[in-house]
Every structure is written in structure tokens, then in C-alpha cells.
Amino acid sequence: MSLRFNALNNINQTKDVPVASAKITALFGENVFTLQKARAFLSDEAYKSLVASIKGGKKIDRSVANQIAAGIRQWAETKGVTHYTHWFQPLTGTTAEKHDSFFTLKGDGTAIEEFDGAALIQQEPDASSFPSGGIRATFEARGYTAWDPSSPAFIMEIGQGKTLCVPTIFVSYTGETLDYKAPLLKSLEALNKHAVEVANYFDKNVNRVSATLGWEQEYFVVDEAMFNARPDLVLSGRTVFGHAPAKGQQLEDHYFGSIPERVYAFMRDFENEGYKLGIPLRTRHNEVAPAQFECAPIFEEVSVAVDHNTLLMDVMDRVARRHKLRVLLHEKPFAGINGSGKHNNWSMSTDTGVNLLAPGKTPKTNLMFLTFFVNTIKAVHDYSEILRASIASAGNDHRLGANEAPPAIISVFIGQYLSNVLAEVKERVGDKFDEQDEAILKLDLHRSIPELLLDNTDRNRTSPFAFTGNKFEFRAVGSTANCANPMTVLNTIIADTLKQFKKDVDAQIEKGDKKEIAIMHVLREYIVDSEKVLFEGDGYSEAWQKEAERRGLPNVKTTPLALDAMITEKSKHLFASNDVLTHVELEARHEIELEKYIKRVQIEARIMGELCTSHVLPAAIKYQNILINNIKGLKEIGLADSSYSNQKQILQKISEHINELSDLVEKMIEARKVCNAMDNTRTKAIAYESQVKAPFFDAIRYKVDKLELLVDDTYWPLPKYREMLFLR
């Protein structure tokens, strides 16, 4: 209890952390080895090799790598850097790094600073110590990190120290990928290959297609002292207990409101750190829930955007501690109010400067837009269950479909205007065309789809996958997620759909159709095949659940079952045929995700039991004894029973709740033991969902809430209302 009251006192004594004001353009990229810096520190040969690798994906020769490494070291040393690390994204969900110094000794004992090409290109972390899903055993430790030139090296400032970070992929000794980045890069290459082939129907000058991403990161900010007073928040990232405050978010007065001064200072601080690292942050604002906020950057190529989001989550956490705050990235840190997501705004652009999901000025460019637009819808329709699996996690289960986030049913929103366009294509395109029909068709396309569609498409916040003018917004991604996972799936399913589209169009052309007519024929087929995934209404409604079932759309609400889609024959063929993930890698990732789910639920179950046994029940019993002594005292001085009838009723209720809560905790512990004895990971995950989480979590929380209302605040061990954690 003293910890809780001390926390409240500490909030009032917290001092502001000064944040330097600087022009963003002066800070931006300060700690990044950009091509401009490479031009200054590299020879022409090394510079051209690096550019060719970044822009064309060409392999860098090891002899040139020595020159690049020397140039990077020289630049880093001008910034006071003494150590370097390969920075990678293992399947833990966080980043990883092993620091080595530039310092080395020569054979004669001479001390020198050195960073050669071998150190730049490859390091060897212990692969058995990271999640591998059985690919690596404890006695088979070897794994490799390999340099990814597509993401620039950067300098991370931690306190007074500075470290050169080299973005890398992470693979096992036997070649399987053990991270999020390697499959992402492979999916981007698959998308590039098949998107270029289709784009060449319209423009032969297109040589490369890149996927772009703009993420929106939602998060909560709470005071560090209050955070430390909540063991559940510290250990699980969310409050497993806590009475709902009288005033939460019902007035909707926090959304887009004035940013609290203390949070504003924190935002400016982490933005400055982000700018130095080349993260192009653009937007900041209050979100819907109290103490919830959002930041968003300018669009970037997907691989760099993923790195920047992962990096920023780490930066936000470190900077928050500097301000005596804590950032909560959990999808649902507080029950009863909105959780946090990470909207992934995705599109495709060509090396000729065209956004393939933006309507153009001519019939040909509009037909190109329509082609990629319809193929995206078809991909989501055909592979919706795999897309659902890409966002499955224990944390995201709490928010999907909870009237604050899209439902678990994957559907596509495109707006009434584009729905009419697709309906017109579906109705107008017949089996045969003459020259006049072809001319009318072209004119209709030009007239029907305006150049600027941004204001003709409303937003639908209940849709998991919505078209928003010149991009698709994958809204169902959780706030803690690494964007690489859903982006890998999205890139791959669209690459596969485009591959089939080209085969179908070429087959029509071989039959004698003109190119444009062949394209329209296939688009019509795709529209008909995928129209059931289109939904314009309220995704929160019960009517949509029934309608989705009637349409045959899957509605998989829990992670253990959603993850099954990763290892179907359909999924294995998809990823293997596009050279993104092998069967073995998919099986391993399925195992890892199931283990993550089990461990998350285990941790929450344990902290629930521990809080009840060590904090809640003792506090309730202590207050129970206070009431007993109070009743005894009143009775001893001769007062009538009616004088302490309320105390007796409260005492009775407390006794009932203590007994029932104690019984529930014991039963939950026994259920955990049964689950832990299971050998099969999938069976164990399903059992934890159905035998531990479903029957006990809400029931225990309900009993704790009841006790919380009855026990005097002086004796209650936790912050009594969730609003005590919110910053005003």
C-alpha cells in the first residue's frame, strides 16, 4: 500500500525534462549513413557498388565491402562511436544486438581501430538461444546475421554511449530464416517480379515495383511510479485487475484534444531522436482512450519503414524512462477502454514514379489502376485466413471486434463509388466485343474513375482492410506487432495473384483477344470471384457476423485456431512457390507463435493468481477483520443490531467473495497444470484458451472487482481505479 501512495506523491514531485528545440531538417538523418554521407566517405567504386546494391539488389563484392566498412567506420568515429553491432529482428518480437569494439590487437601487440568487410557482412549470434521452432537445438548453436544494404547503417545513442548499428537478416547455420526481415525481403522481390510483368502491359518502361508502407503507431503513456505500483502492468503489459472509473472515454473529450504538457515534452524528445535516425515522423495527436496517443511517419519503402517502426518502439521506451514515464504498447492494457493498433497503409509504386493504386488521367492508366486494385481485392479474398493469421496474437485477441478495432472477419471496404465502378465492369463486360464496344469501354473507364479519388471514398474504421484513396489500410494489425509479418503475407499473396493474373490474361490474348479486352475479361472474373469479401457496412454489428457466415467468410476469433492457416497445404504452396518461406520455416514459425501465445496466457494467469493470493485476499481479510472488530465494539457498547447491519452485510459479501475467489484461483492453477502436461504445442495452446483463459480470467476479474468495491481504499493493495494511471 505504501508503494501505491508513494507513487501518487511522486507524480506531484516529478520535474520536467528539458527538450532542445531544433529545426527538423537540421536533425534529420544526423545519425544515419545516408548515400550523401557515403559519397563523402567512400571511393567511387565503393559508392557505386553500394548504390547498385541498394537500388538494384546487386551483390556487393567482398573486396569492395572492405572499402565500404572502412568508410562507415571513419564516419562513425567522427561521431564518437567505438563499438558496432549487427542489428536484427529475431522471432522474439523485439530487436537484438551484440556489441563489438573497433579495437583489436595486431600480432606484434599494436592496438588499432579496425572494421573490415567480413565484420560488416556477417556476424555469428547463438541461434539456439532465439526462438527457432525446432530448427536449431541447444547443441546446434550456430547462426548468422548478414548485412542488409537496403537499410542504412545508423548510430544509436544510449545515455553517454554511441553504437554503430548495421541492419541485418538472421539465418540458421543450415540456411533457414530465423527473423522477420529475411522473408519480408523475399516477399518484396516476389512482388516486384510479378508486379513489373503486369505493369508492363501498360508501360514497358517500368523496371521495378516497390511496396510502400506508412504505419500509424498507437500507444499509452503512464507515470512510471504508478506503473511500478502495478505488478500486472510491469510483468504482463496490461492491468489484469482494476475497477473501471466513473469517467473513462465516454465523453470522447480526449480524442484530438490538447496534448498534456508532460506527454508533449516526451513526444518532442522521442521525435528528435527519431529524426536523427532518419525516421520521417510527421503526425502526433491524442487518441480516443485517456492517456492514449498516436504518431505516424511519411510513407517509405516497406523494408525501411519496418525497420523504422521497430526502431522507434525501442526509442520511445528509452525516452519515456528519461521522462519518468512508461510507454504501453500492449494491444489492450486497460479493460473497458479502447486498445491500441498499428494501421499499415500499403501501396505499390513504380520506378517511373507511378502509384499503382492511384487513378490516373487516361484510360490506360485508369485500367492499370483497376488491374492492381482488383488483384489486391482478389488476393485478400483468396488468402483471407492467412492474412488473419499474420495478425494473430494473445494481445490482439483482446481488441479485435471489441467495438474499437476491426473484427476478426477479414473483409475489404472500397466505398460506394468504387463499388459502383466494379459493378459496372461486371455488368458491361460480356463474352464478345466489337470495336465500338472497346471504344465505349475505354471512355467509360476514363469518365468513371476520377484522377483524385481521396474525397470520393469515405473511411470505415470497422473494416480490417480498407481502400483510402490511393492505398489500402490494413487496420487490424496490433500495436506490438512487427509490421514485417503482415507485410510479408500481404506482399506474397498479391505477388501470387498477379502471377496468376498474367497467366490468365496471356491465355486470353493467345485466343485472339486484344490486350485491353483480355485484361477486362479477367478482371470481370476476378470481381465476380471475390465480391463476397467486399463489405461497406458496420463491421461491429451482429448482423455482419451472420451475413459473413452466410457468405462463407471465416470468423476465427482466437489465436491458436487462427494460426492453423500458416501450415495448410495452401499456405505452404503459396510461400514456397514464391520463394518466401519453406515448409520447414512455416512449421517452425507456427510452433513459435503458438509458444508465444501459451507463454503470454501463462504469465497473465500466474500474475492473476499471485496478485489474488499475495495481495488481494490478504487485503480483503485484513479489512474483514477490521469490520469484525468494528461490529464487536458496537455490540459491546450495547448498540442495537440495526446500528451495524450494513457492516454485517458488507462482511457477509466480503466473506463470500473471498471464498469464491480463492476457489477460482485454485481451480485455475489446477487447469494450468493439466495444460502444461500436454506434449503437443497446438493442443496446449487451445487448452490454455478454452480451459484457462475463457473459464477463469473474466470470472476472477469479476470477483476482484466486487471485492475492490467493498474493501476500503486504505487497505486495497493496487491503484483502485484505472484512471489513476492516466495522465491528464
C-alpha positions in Angstrom: 0.0 0.0 0.0 2.8 2.4 0.8 4.2 1.9 -2.7 0.8 3.0 -4.1 0.5 6.1 -2.0 4.2 6.9 -2.6 3.6 6.7 -6.3 0.8 9.3 -6.1 3.1 11.6 -4.1 5.9 11.1 -6.6 3.7 12.2 -9.5 3.4 15.6 -7.9 7.2 15.9 -7.4 8.2 14.9 -11.0 10.3 17.6 -12.7 10.1 18.4 -16.4 12.9 17.1 -18.6 14.2 19.9 -20.8 13.9 19.1 -24.6 16.1 21.0 -27.0 14.4 22.8 -29.8 15.9 22.3 -33.3 14.8 22.6 -36.9 13.8 19.1 -38.1 15.7 19.4 -41.3 18.9 20.1 -39.3 18.4 16.9 -37.2 17.0 14.6 -39.9 19.4 11.7 -40.7 22.1 13.1 -38.5 23.0 9.6 -37.2 22.3 7.7 -40.4 24.9 6.6 -43.0 23.0 8.0 -46.0 24.1 8.0 -49.6 25.1 11.6 -49.2 27.5 10.6 -46.4 28.6 7.6 -48.4 29.5 9.9 -51.2 31.9 11.8 -48.8 33.5 8.7 -47.1 33.6 6.1 -49.9 35.6 5.8 -53.1 33.7 6.0 -56.5 34.0 2.2 -56.8 32.6 1.5 -53.3 29.9 4.2 -53.6 28.7 2.8 -57.0 28.7 -0.7 -55.6 26.6 0.3 -52.6 24.1 2.3 -54.7 23.7 -0.7 -57.1 23.1 -3.0 -54.1 20.5 -0.7 -52.6 18.6 0.2 -55.7 19.2 -2.9 -57.9 19.7 -5.6 -55.3 23.1 -6.5 -56.7 25.5 -8.4 -54.5 28.5 -6.5 -53.1 31.9 -8.0 -53.7 33.8 -8.7 -50.5 36.8 -6.7 -51.6 34.6 -3.7 -52.1 32.9 -4.5 -48.8 36.3 -3.7 -47.1 36.2 -0.2 -48.6 32.6 0.3 -47.5 33.3 -0.9 -44.0 36.3 1.4 -43.7 34.3 4.4 -44.9 31.4 3.6 -42.4 33.9 3.3 -39.6 35.6 6.6 -40.4 32.2 8.3 -40.5 31.1 6.6 -37.2 34.4 7.7 -35.5 33.7 11.3 -36.3 30.5 10.9 -34.2 32.4 9.4 -31.3 31.5 5.7 -31.9 33.8 3.0 -30.6 31.5 -0.1 -31.0 29.4 -1.7 -33.7 26.6 -4.3 -33.7 24.6 -6.2 -36.2 21.0 -5.1 -35.5 18.4 -7.7 -36.3 14.8 -8.7 -35.7 14.6 -12.3 -34.3 11.2 -14.0 -33.8 11.1 -12.8 -30.2 9.2 -9.8 -31.4 11.9 -7.4 -30.3 15.3 -6.4 -31.7 18.6 -7.9 -30.9 22.2 -6.7 -30.9 25.7 -8.0 -29.9 28.2 -5.1 -29.5 31.9 -5.5 -30.6 34.5 -2.8 -30.4 36.5 -1.5 -33.4 39.5 -2.1 -31.1 41.8 -5.0 -32.0 45.4 -6.1 -31.5 47.9 -7.0 -34.2 50.3 -9.8 -33.9 53.1 -7.5 -32.6 50.8 -6.2 -29.9 49.9 -3.0 -31.7 46.5 -1.7 -30.8 44.4 -0.4 -33.8 40.9 0.6 -34.7 39.5 -1.8 -37.4 36.2 -2.7 -39.1 36.6 -4.8 -42.2 34.3 -6.1 -44.8 33.9 -9.5 -43.1 32.7 -7.8 -39.9 30.3 -5.7 -41.9 28.8 -8.5 -43.9 28.5 -11.3 -41.3 28.3 -11.9 -37.5 27.6 -15.1 -35.6 25.0 -14.9 -32.8 23.9 -18.0 -31.0 20.9 -19.3 -33.0 19.7 -21.8 -30.4 19.1 -19.0 -27.9 16.5 -17.4 -30.1 13.1 -18.9 -31.0 13.6 -21.4 -33.8 10.6 -23.6 -33.7 12.8 -26.7 -33.5 15.1 -25.7 -36.4 18.0 -25.3 -34.0 18.6 -27.4 -31.0 20.6 -26.3 -27.9 23.7 -28.2 -29.1 23.4 -26.7 -32.6 24.0 -23.1 -31.8 25.5 -21.6 -34.9 23.5 -18.9 -36.7 24.5 -15.9 -38.9 23.5 -12.3 -39.2 24.0 -11.0 -42.8 24.2 -7.3 -43.8 21.1 -5.9 -45.5 22.3 -3.0 -47.6 18.8 -1.9 -48.4 18.5 -0.4 -44.9 21.2 2.2 -44.0 23.5 1.8 -41.0 22.8 4.1 -38.1 24.2 5.2 -34.8 22.2 4.5 -31.6 22.8 6.9 -28.7 22.1 5.2 -25.4 23.0 7.5 -22.5 26.5 8.7 -23.0 27.4 5.8 -25.3 27.1 5.5 -29.1 27.0 2.3 -31.2 27.1 1.8 -34.9 24.1 -0.4 -35.9 24.2 -2.4 -39.1 20.7 -3.7 -40.1 20.9 -7.4 -40.9 18.9 -10.5 -41.5 19.2 -13.6 -39.3 19.5 -17.2 -40.6 20.5 -20.5 -39.1 23.6 -22.4 -39.9 21.6 -24.6 -42.3 20.1 -21.6 -44.1 16.6 -21.3 -42.7 15.4 -17.8 -41.8 15.0 -17.0 -38.1 13.8 -13.5 -38.3 11.1 -11.2 -39.6 13.3 -9.3 -42.1 14.6 -12.1 -44.5 11.1 -13.3 -45.5 10.0 -9.7 -45.9 12.8 -9.0 -48.4 12.0 -12.2 -50.3 8.3 -11.2 -50.5 9.2 -7.8 -51.8 11.3 -9.4 -54.5 8.4 -11.7 -55.5 6.0 -8.8 -55.6 8.5 -6.8 -57.7 8.9 -9.6 -60.2 5.2 -10.2 -60.8 4.0 -6.6 -60.5 6.6 -5.5 -63.1 5.3 -8.2 -65.5 1.7 -6.9 -65.1 2.7 -3.2 -65.2 4.5 -3.8 -68.5 1.1 -4.4 -70.1 0.6 -0.7 -69.7 4.2 0.8 -69.6 7.2 -1.0 -70.9 9.5 1.4 -69.1 8.6 0.0 -65.7 11.6 -2.0 -64.4 10.9 -2.1 -60.7 7.8 -2.0 -58.4 8.3 -1.3 -54.7 5.8 -1.7 -51.9 5.4 1.3 -49.7 4.2 1.5 -46.1 3.0 4.2 -43.8 2.4 2.9 -40.3 0.3 4.6 -37.5 1.6 3.7 -34.1 -0.9 3.9 -31.2 0.4 3.7 -27.6 -0.5 4.6 -24.0 1.7 6.7 -21.6 1.5 6.3 -17.8 3.5 7.7 -15.0 6.5 5.5 -14.1 5.7 5.5 -10.3 2.1 4.3 -11.0 3.4 1.8 -13.5 5.7 0.3 -10.8 2.9 0.1 -8.4 1.1 -2.4 -10.7 2.8 -5.8 -10.8 0.5 -6.9 -13.5 1.4 -4.0 -15.7 5.1 -4.5 -15.1 5.0 -8.2 -15.9 2.3 -8.6 -18.5 1.9 -5.1 -20.1 -1.7 -4.8 -19.1 -3.8 -4.4 -15.9 -5.4 -7.8 -15.3 -7.4 -6.2 -12.5 -8.7 -2.7 -11.9 -12.1 -1.2 -11.4 -13.5 0.9 -14.3 -13.5 4.6 -13.4 -16.7 6.6 -13.4 -15.3 8.7 -16.2 -13.4 6.9 -18.9 -13.7 7.7 -22.5 -17.5 8.1 -22.7 -17.3 11.9 -23.3 -14.8 11.4 -26.1 -13.0 14.5 -24.9 -9.5 13.1 -25.2 -9.5 12.4 -28.9 -7.6 15.1 -30.8 -7.6 17.2 -27.6 -4.8 19.3 -26.2 -1.8 17.2 -25.6 -0.8 17.1 -21.9 2.3 19.1 -21.3 4.3 16.3 -19.9 3.4 14.0 -22.8 4.1 16.8 -25.2 7.7 17.1 -23.9 8.1 13.3 -24.2 6.8 13.4 -27.8 9.1 16.1 -28.8 12.0 14.3 -27.3 11.4 10.9 -29.0 10.6 12.6 -32.3 14.0 14.4 -32.1 15.7 11.0 -31.5 13.7 9.6 -34.4 14.7 12.4 -36.7 18.3 11.8 -36.0 17.8 8.1 -37.0 16.1 9.2 -40.3 12.6 8.2 -39.2 10.3 10.7 -41.0 7.7 11.3 -38.3 5.0 13.7 -39.4 1.9 13.4 -37.1 1.2 13.3 -33.4 -2.1 13.5 -31.6 -4.3 12.3 -28.7 -6.2 9.1 -29.4 -9.6 8.0 -28.2 -8.8 6.5 -24.8 -7.5 8.5 -21.9 -3.6 8.6 -22.0 -3.6 7.1 -25.5 -1.7 8.8 -28.3 -0.5 8.2 -31.8 2.4 9.0 -34.1 2.8 8.4 -37.8 5.5 9.0 -40.4 5.7 9.8 -44.1 5.5 6.8 -46.4 8.7 4.8 -47.1 9.6 1.6 -48.9 8.4 -1.3 -46.8 11.7 -2.7 -45.7 12.9 0.6 -44.4 9.5 1.5 -42.9 9.5 -1.8 -40.9 13.0 -1.1 -39.6 12.0 2.4 -38.6 8.8 1.3 -36.7 10.7 -1.4 -34.8 13.5 1.1 -34.0 11.1 3.8 -32.9 9.3 1.4 -30.4 12.6 0.9 -28.8 13.4 4.6 -28.8 10.0 5.5 -27.3 10.6 3.1 -24.4 14.0 4.5 -23.6 13.0 8.2 -23.9 9.9 7.6 -21.8 12.0 6.4 -18.9 14.0 9.6 -19.2 10.8 11.5 -18.5 9.8 9.2 -15.6 7.1 7.8 -17.9 6.3 4.4 -19.3 5.0 3.6 -22.8 2.5 0.8 -23.1 2.4 -0.8 -26.5 0.1 -3.7 -25.4 -3.0 -4.0 -27.6 -5.3 -3.9 -24.6 -3.5 -2.5 -21.4 -6.8 -1.5 -19.8 -10.1 -3.3 -19.9 -13.2 -1.2 -20.6 -11.5 1.3 -22.9 -10.0 1.3 -26.4 -6.9 -0.7 -27.1 -4.1 0.2 -29.5 -3.5 -0.9 -33.1 -0.9 -0.2 -35.8 -2.6 0.7 -39.1 -0.5 -0.4 -42.0 -1.1 1.8 -45.0 0.2 -0.1 -48.0 0.6 0.6 -51.7 2.8 0.0 -54.7 4.9 2.4 -56.7 7.0 2.0 -59.9 10.5 3.3 -60.7 8.8 5.6 -63.2 7.1 7.4 -60.3 3.6 6.0 -60.5 1.5 4.9 -57.5 -0.3 1.8 -58.9 -3.2 2.3 -56.6 -3.9 5.9 -57.6 -6.2 6.5 -60.6 -4.7 8.4 -63.5 -5.6 10.8 -66.2 -6.0 8.5 -69.2 -8.0 5.3 -69.9 -4.7 3.3 -70.0 -3.6 4.5 -66.5 -7.0 4.0 -65.1 -7.1 0.5 -66.5 -3.7 -0.1 -64.8 -5.1 1.2 -61.5 -8.2 -1.0 -61.9 -5.9 -4.0 -62.6 -3.9 -3.7 -59.4 -6.9 -2.6 -57.4 -8.9 -5.7 -58.3 -5.9 -8.0 -57.9 -5.4 -6.8 -54.4 -9.1 -7.5 -53.5 -8.8 -10.9 -55.1 -5.7 -11.7 -53.1 -7.4 -10.7 -49.8 -10.4 -12.8 -50.7 -8.4 -15.9 -51.7 -6.0 -15.8 -48.8 -8.0 -14.1 -46.0 -7.3 -16.8 -43.5 -3.6 -16.4 -44.0 -3.9 -12.7 -43.6 -5.8 -13.2 -40.4 -3.1 -15.5 -39.1 -0.5 -12.7 -39.8 -2.1 -10.5 -37.1 -2.9 -13.2 -34.5 -1.5 -12.7 -31.0 -2.7 -13.0 -27.4 -2.8 -9.2 -27.1 -4.6 -8.6 -30.4 -7.3 -11.2 -29.4 -8.4 -8.7 -26.7 -9.1 -5.9 -29.2 -10.3 -7.4 -32.5 -14.0 -7.0 -32.8 -14.3 -5.2 -29.5 -16.1 -2.1 -30.9 -12.8 -0.3 -31.1 -11.0 -2.3 -33.8 -11.9 -4.3 -36.9 -13.5 -7.7 -36.4 -11.6 -11.0 -36.9 -13.6 -11.4 -40.1 -11.3 -10.2 -43.0 -13.3 -8.0 -45.4 -12.5 -5.2 -47.8 -14.0 -1.7 -47.8 -13.7 0.2 -51.0 -16.5 2.8 -50.7 -19.7 3.2 -52.7 -18.1 5.0 -55.6 -15.7 2.2 -56.4 -18.3 -0.4 -55.7 -20.3 1.1 -58.5 -17.3 1.1 -60.8 -16.7 -2.7 -60.2 -20.4 -3.4 -60.6 -20.3 -1.5 -63.9 -17.3 -3.6 -65.1 -19.1 -6.8 -64.0 -22.2 -5.9 -65.9 -20.7 -4.3 -69.0 -18.1 -6.9 -69.9 -19.6 -9.7 -71.9 -18.2 -12.6 -73.8 -17.6 -10.8 -77.1 -16.7 -7.3 -78.1 -16.6 -5.3 -81.3 -14.5 -2.2 -82.0 -17.3 0.1 -80.8 -17.7 -1.7 -77.5 -14.0 -1.4 -76.9 -14.0 2.3 -77.5 -17.0 2.8 -75.2 -15.3 0.7 -72.5 -12.2 2.8 -72.6 -14.2 6.0 -72.4 -16.3 4.7 -69.5 -13.2 3.9 -67.6 -11.8 7.3 -68.1 -15.0 9.0 -67.1 -15.9 6.7 -64.2 -12.7 6.9 -62.2 -11.5 10.4 -61.4 -7.9 11.3 -61.1 -8.2 12.3 -57.5 -10.3 9.8 -55.5 -9.4 10.9 -52.0 -12.6 12.8 -51.3 -14.8 10.2 -53.0 -14.0 7.4 -50.6 -15.3 7.6 -47.0 -13.4 5.9 -44.2 -14.7 2.8 -42.5 -13.0 2.3 -39.1 -14.7 -1.1 -38.6 -13.1 -2.6 -41.8 -9.9 -4.6 -41.3 -8.8 -3.8 -44.9 -10.0 -0.5 -46.4 -9.2 1.4 -49.5 -8.5 5.0 -48.6 -7.9 6.8 -51.9 -4.5 5.7 -53.1 -3.6 2.9 -50.7 -5.1 0.1 -48.7 -5.1 0.4 -44.9 -4.7 -2.9 -43.1 -6.3 -1.7 -39.8 -6.3 -5.0 -37.9 -2.5 -5.1 -37.1 -1.8 -5.0 -33.3 0.2 -2.2 -31.7 3.1 -4.5 -30.5 3.4 -6.3 -33.9 6.4 -6.2 -36.1 5.0 -4.8 -39.4 7.1 -7.3 -41.3 4.9 -10.2 -40.6 1.6 -8.9 -42.1 3.5 -7.1 -44.8 5.3 -10.3 -45.8 1.9 -12.0 -46.1 0.3 -9.2 -48.0 3.2 -8.8 -50.5 3.2 -12.6 -51.1 -0.5 -13.1 -51.7 -0.6 -10.1 -54.1 2.5 -11.4 -55.9 0.9 -14.8 -56.3 -2.4 -13.3 -57.5 -0.6 -11.1 -60.0 1.4 -14.1 -61.3 -1.9 -15.9 -61.9 -3.5 -12.8 -63.4 -0.7 -12.6 -66.1 -1.2 -16.3 -66.9 -4.9 -15.7 -67.3 -4.5 -12.6 -69.5 -1.9 -14.2 -71.7 -4.2 -17.2 -72.2 -7.0 -14.8 -73.4 -4.5 -13.0 -75.7 -3.5 -16.3 -77.2 -7.1 -17.0 -78.0 -7.2 -13.8 -80.1 -8.4 -11.1 -77.7 -6.8 -7.7 -77.8 -4.7 -6.9 -74.7 -7.2 -4.5 -73.1 -10.1 -6.7 -73.8 -8.3 -9.7 -72.3 -7.4 -7.7 -69.2 -11.1 -6.7 -68.8 -12.3 -10.3 -69.2 -10.0 -11.5 -66.4 -10.8 -8.5 -64.2 -14.5 -9.3 -64.5 -13.9 -12.9 -63.5 -11.8 -11.7 -60.5 -14.5 -9.2 -59.5 -17.2 -12.0 -59.6 -14.9 -14.5 -57.7 -14.0 -12.1 -54.9 -17.1 -9.9 -54.4 -18.2 -11.6 -51.3 -15.2 -10.2 -49.4 -16.5 -6.6 -50.1 -18.4 -5.1 -47.2 -19.4 -1.5 -46.8 -21.4 -1.6 -43.5 -20.8 -1.7 -39.8 -18.2 -4.4 -39.0 -19.1 -4.2 -35.3 -22.7 -5.3 -35.9 -24.1 -8.7 -35.0 -25.9 -8.6 -38.4 -22.4 -8.6 -40.2 -21.4 -11.7 -38.2 -24.4 -13.5 -39.5 -24.0 -12.1 -43.0 -20.3 -13.1 -43.1 -21.2 -16.6 -42.1 -23.8 -16.8 -44.8 -21.2 -15.7 -47.3 -18.8 -18.3 -46.1 -16.2 -15.8 -44.8 -14.1 -17.2 -41.9 -14.5 -15.7 -38.4 -11.7 -17.1 -36.4 -11.7 -15.3 -33.0 -8.8 -16.9 -31.2 -5.1 -17.0 -32.0 -4.5 -20.8 -31.6 -7.1 -21.6 -34.3 -6.2 -18.6 -36.5 -2.6 -19.8 -36.6 -3.7 -23.1 -38.3 -3.8 -21.2 -41.6 0.0 -20.9 -41.5 0.6 -24.6 -42.1 -2.2 -25.6 -44.5 -1.1 -27.1 -47.9 -2.5 -23.9 -49.5 -0.2 -21.8 -47.3 2.8 -24.0 -47.9 2.4 -23.9 -51.6 1.9 -20.1 -51.6 5.1 -19.3 -49.7 7.3 -22.0 -51.2 6.2 -21.3 -54.9 7.1 -17.6 -54.4 10.4 -18.4 -52.6 9.5 -16.6 -49.4 9.3 -19.4 -46.8 9.9 -23.1 -47.0 7.6 -25.7 -45.5 10.1 -26.2 -42.6 10.2 -22.5 -41.9 6.4 -22.2 -41.8 6.1 -25.1 -39.4 8.7 -23.6 -37.2 7.0 -20.2 -37.2 3.7 -21.8 -36.4 5.3 -23.5 -33.4 6.9 -20.2 -32.3 3.7 -18.3 -32.5 1.8 -20.9 -30.5 4.5 -20.9 -27.8 4.3 -17.1 -27.6 0.6 -17.4 -27.1 0.9 -20.0 -24.4 3.6 -18.0 -22.5 1.5 -14.8 -22.7 -1.5 -16.5 -21.2 0.7 -18.4 -18.7 2.2 -15.1 -17.5 -1.2 -13.4 -17.1 -2.6 -16.5 -15.3 0.3 -16.5 -12.9 0.2 -12.8 -12.2 -3.6 -13.1 -11.6 -3.0 -16.0 -9.1 -0.1 -14.2 -7.4 -2.0 -10.9 -7.1 -5.0 -12.7 -5.7 -3.1 -14.9 -3.2 -0.4 -12.4 -2.1 -2.2 -9.0 -2.4 -6.0 -9.1 -2.9 -7.0 -11.8 -0.5 -4.8 -10.7 2.4 -6.1 -7.1 2.0 -9.7 -8.3 1.9 -9.1 -10.5 5.0 -7.4 -7.6 6.8 -10.4 -5.4 6.1 -12.7 -8.2 7.1 -11.0 -8.3 10.5 -11.4 -4.5 10.8 -15.2 -4.9 10.2 -15.3 -7.8 12.7 -13.7 -5.7 15.4 -16.0 -2.8 14.5 -19.1 -4.9 14.8 -17.8 -6.4 18.1 -17.1 -2.9 19.5 -20.5 -1.6 18.6 -22.2 -4.7 20.0 -20.1 -4.4 23.3 -21.2 -0.9 24.0 -24.8 -2.0 23.7 -26.0 -0.7 20.4 -28.9 -2.5 18.7 -28.2 -4.9 15.8 -29.7 -2.4 13.3 -26.8 0.0 14.1 -24.3 -2.3 12.4 -26.5 -4.2 10.0 -24.7 -2.6 7.0 -21.3 -3.7 8.3 -22.6 -7.2 8.7 -23.9 -7.2 5.1 -20.6 -6.0 3.8 -18.8 -8.6 5.9 -21.0 -11.3 4.6 -20.4 -10.2 1.0 -16.6 -10.0 1.5 -16.6 -13.5 3.0 -18.5 -14.9 0.1 -16.2 -13.2 -2.5 -13.0 -14.3 -0.6 -14.2 -18.0 -0.6 -15.3 -17.9 -4.3 -12.2 -16.1 -5.4 -9.9 -18.5 -3.6 -11.7 -21.4 -5.1 -11.4 -19.9 -8.6 -7.7 -19.3 -8.3 -7.1 -22.9 -7.1 -9.1 -24.3 -10.0 -7.2 -22.1 -12.5 -3.9 -23.4 -11.1 -5.0 -27.0 -11.5 -6.2 -26.3 -15.0 -2.8 -24.8 -15.8 -1.1 -28.0 -14.6 -3.3 -30.1 -16.9 -2.4 -27.9 -19.9 1.3 -27.9 -19.1 1.3 -31.7 -19.1 0.3 -31.7 -22.8 3.0 -32.5 -25.3 1.5 -31.1 -28.5 2.0 -27.3 -28.7 -1.2 -26.6 -30.6 -3.3 -28.8 -28.3 -1.7 -27.0 -25.3 -2.4 -23.5 -26.8 -6.1 -24.4 -27.5 -6.4 -25.8 -24.0 -4.9 -22.6 -22.4 -7.6 -20.7 -24.4 -10.5 -22.9 -23.6 -9.6 -24.3 -20.1 -7.7 -21.5 -18.5 -8.3 -18.1 -20.2 -12.0 -18.5 -21.1 -13.4 -20.0 -17.9 -11.2 -18.2 -15.3 -9.9 -14.8 -16.4 -13.2 -12.9 -16.5 -14.6 -14.8 -13.5 -11.6 -14.0 -11.3 -11.6 -10.4 -12.6 -15.3 -10.1 -11.7 -14.7 -11.3 -8.1 -11.7 -9.0 -7.6 -13.8 -6.1 -8.9 -16.5 -6.9 -6.4 -14.0 -7.0 -3.5 -12.5 -3.8 -4.8 -15.8 -2.0 -4.4 -16.2 -3.3 -0.8 -12.7 -3.0 0.7 -11.8 0.4 1.9 -9.3 2.2 -0.3 -6.8 2.5 2.6 -6.4 -1.3 2.7 -6.6 -2.0 -1.1 -3.1 -3.0 -2.4 -3.5 -1.8 -6.0 -4.4 1.5 -7.6 -8.2 1.3 -7.2 -9.3 2.9 -10.4 -7.7 2.6 -13.8 -8.0 6.4 -14.2 -5.3 6.8 -11.5 -2.8 5.6 -14.2 -3.9 8.2 -16.8 -2.0 11.4 -17.3 -4.1 14.5 -17.6 
